[in-house]
Amino acid sequence: MKKISFFSLLVLLFAIVATSASAADTQGQTDEERCNAYAKEDNVPAAEMADFMKDCLESIKSDSEENKDKKD
């Protein structure tokens, strides 16, 4: 359980940093393409890819909703 929680926190932190640091690089990419790029950069093993993608996509979605709420 601790491994999954730590992994989720790590993915969230990475997604936030990567999103802000490479916003220009990700224009025109789908969320899945962005997460695949993050996974490649982090050398995520194939056995962990499904969990990584799920956490990454959730993180991007929540970041997007937070940014939308701040604009309103």
Rosetta blueprint (number, residue, H / E / L):
1 M L
2 K H
3 K H
4 I H
5 S H
6 F H
7 F H
8 S H
9 L H
10 L H
11 V H
12 L H
13 L H
14 F H
15 A H
16 I H
17 V H
18 A H
19 T H
20 S H
21 A H
22 S L
23 A L
24 A L
25 D L
26 T L
27 Q L
28 G L
29 Q L
30 T L
31 D H
32 E H
33 E H
34 R H
35 C H
36 N H
37 A H
38 Y H
39 A H
40 K H
41 E H
42 D L
43 N L
44 V L
45 P L
46 A H
47 A H
48 E H
49 M H
50 A H
51 D H
52 F H
53 M H
54 K H
55 D H
56 C H
57 L H
58 E H
59 S H
60 I H
61 K H
62 S H
63 D H
64 S H
65 E H
66 E H
67 N H
68 K H
69 D H
70 K H
71 K H
72 D L
